[in-house]
Amino acid sequence: MKFKIAMNEEIEIEAIEDTELPEIEENKSRKKTSIWMTKYEYTQLIGYRALQITCGDTPRIDTKGMMEPLDIAIQELHQIVIPLSVKRTLLNGKVEVFNVNEMNIRNH
């Protein structure tokens, strides 16, 4: 997904599984984008994780009383146990990868 965040700036957002992280080069010391999770990243992470749970992946939280994969995915994200990361591709082609525990989550 691509989104304009300023008049002349565009960012591509993608949810990735933690198993894909070693293939991506990242510079942890100097990230250029915000540590705040956007509503688009939030929605994409929850949707992708709900799909994984629907397809048979084991939830990483206690699901007592929860039946819907979407509810489970939301709780996993807020408890920061979701096995996904956010990959941001900048206009210059560089890639920044954030683990969920490195990001601030707003109440969406």
Buried (B, 14 or more C-beta within 10 A) or exposed (E): EEEEEEEEEEBEBBBBEEEEEEEEEBEEEEBEBEEEBBEBBBBBBBBBBBEBBEEEEEBBBEBEEBEEBBBBBBBBBBEEEBBBBBBBBBEEEEBBBBBBEBBEBEEE
